[in-house]
Amino acid sequence: MKARRLSKASTREANRPTRATAENAVRTLIQWAGDDPDREGLRGTPARVVRAYEEWFAGYFEDPREYLQRTFEEVAGYDEMVLLRDIRFESHCEHHIAPIIGRVHIGYLPRRRVLGISKLVRLIDVYAKRMQVQEKMTAEIAGCLNDVLKPAGVAVVVEGAHECMTTRGVHRPDVTMVTSRMLGVFRTNFKTRQEFFAAIKLRQKGDDEPG
């Protein structure tokens, strides 16, 4: 399995166009948009755009499973839910390459071992730094954590604002898309699932305001 993943990453790198080819593609888009890529203000734009793409889409060249390999077993028998909420993410819609910006809530019910909390953030970042559909990203995050850690259950909720809707098309800046993936006991046990959703609600707007 690991060899297959390494082979896939190597194939992506081998098939990657040169930097000059990518920069020329940006020049073409600038011309198509109606501007002159050789004018002073745009002369360095193709190179900057390519560097930005390297950062925005770095997840294609990372294996999220590698971040989940180191676990901790000295947890004094802790077997209750572990939850990280309000993890900001920045991704891009694969249909328009427009930003998707939002937050992820991720929880799991451990079996003897737990992860360092920063690894959950890195797991989200790897999948976010790819061209995405939010439903797919939600399922990928949950599936990877479940496959590698093998906990009693995994819960993932993603809230995202899609700029392909806010800056074009229907132009609705007031819409947030919510997706969820429940695995194991979070899917089969209503009380466990409700505990997760209640923990998320604690951080919703207005919850900290005095009654």
N, C-alpha and C positions, 0 to 999 in steps of 0.2 A: 504493500500500500504506500509506504513512504517513498519507495523508488518511483512509483507512478506519479506521486505529487511532485517530486523533484524533477521528473521528466517533463511534466506539464509546465513547470516554471521555466525550465531550460528551453522548451519549445517556444514559449512566449518571448523569451529574450532573443532567441535566434531569429524569430520572425519579425522582430521589432524593426520598423523603418529607421533609417539614419536620422540624426538630429537635423541635418540639412533638409532632408525630405519633409520632415514635420514642419520646420520653419517655413518652407516654401508653401506648404498647404495653408498655413495661417496667412501668408501674404496674399494667396489667392482669395481667401475669404474676405480679407480687408478690401481688396479690389472689387469683389462681388457686392459687398455692402455699399460701395460707392465712394470709397476714399482712396487716397494714394499712399501705399505702404512705404514709399521713399521719402515722404515729407518728414521734417525733423521730429515731430511729435510721435510718429509711428515707426520710425526707423528701427528702434530696438524692441518694438512690440512682439514680433514673431518669436524672438528668443525668450522674452519674458513669459509669453503664453506657454511655450514648450516647458519651461522650468516649472510653471504653475501646474501643468498637467502631470509632471513627474511627482509633485507633492500630492495633488488631488487623487491620483490613481495609483499610488504606491502599493495599495493592497493587492494588486494583481501579482506582485512579486514577493509576497509574504505568505507563509503558511500559518494560519491562525492556530492550528493544533500545537505548534511549537511553544506558544505562550502558555499552554495549559498543562505542560508536562510536569512542572514542579508543583507538588502539593504538600500539605502539612497534615500529619496525623495526630500530633500532640495537641488535642483540642479538648481534653478532659471529658470526653464522651459527648461533646456538643452534637445534637442531632436535630436542632430546630432550623427554621428557615434562615437563609443568608440572603440579604437583599441589598442591592445598590440601586438607588433611584436618582432620577434627574441627571443622567449622564448625557451631556451635550454631544451631538454628533453633527457632522457636515458631510453630506454625500451629494451625488448628482444623478438626476433622473436619466435613465438610459434612452428615453424617447426624444428628449430635447437637449440633453446635457446641461440642464438647468439645475441650480442648487436645490437640495432638500435639506432643511435645517430643522433640528428638533432635539428630542431627548429620548433616552431609552431607560426603562426600568427592567432590571434583570434579577431574578431570584432562583435559588435552588435549595433543595433539601438534601444535605450531604449524607453519604454513607461512610462514616469513619474518617474521611479526608476532606480538606477544604483547600481552596485556592487563595493565593495572595490577591487582594482586591484589585490591585492595579492590572492584573492579568485579564480581568473581566473587561476593563476599559480598553485594553489593547485588542481583545477579541472583537469588540464592537468596531474599533477603528479600522481593523483590517477589512472587514466586510463593507464598512461605510466608504472606504477609499477605493471604491469600484463604481462603475456605472450600474445603477441599481433600480429595482422596483421595490417599493417598501415592503410589500408582502413577502417577496423573496428574501430580502435582507433579514426580516424578522424570523423567518423559518430557518435560515442559515445559521444565525447566531444561536438559536435554541438547539438546533440539531447538532452543531459542533460541540457545544458544552455538554450535551447529553451523551454523545458518542465517546468523548474522551474521558470525562470525569465519572460517568455512569452513576449519577446521583439517584435518589429516590424520585426526584421530579425536577423539572425546569419550567420556569415561567418567564416570558419576555413580552413586554408591551412597548411599542414604539409609537411616538407622537411626532408627526412631521408636517412642516409647512412646505408646500411644493411651489417653487417659483415659476414652474411651467404653468401654474394656474394663477399665481398672483401678479405676474408681470406680462402675461400674454394671454391669448384665448379669452376665457371668461372673466379675467381680472378680478378675482375674489381674494383679497388679502386676509379675510376674516375666517378662513377655513383651515382646519387642522385635520389631518388624516390619522386615524388610530388603528393599529393592527396589533394582534396578539397571537402568541403561540404557547399553548399549555401542553406539557408532556408529563407522563408518569402520574404521581399523586395530585399534581395541580390540575390534571385533566379529569381524574376519576373521583377525587374527593372534594365535594362542594365546600366544606369548611376550610380546607387548606387553600383553595382557590380564593375564597372570600377574604381570608387573612391577608393574602398577597394584595388584592385590590384595595382592602382597607388601609394597608400600609402606604400604598401609593397616594391615596386620597389625603393622607395627613399633610402632604406637601402641596395640595392644590390651593389655588388662590382663594384667600378668605379664611382658610382654616386657622391661621394664627391671629386673626382679628378677634378682639374681645366681643363676647356676645351681649 
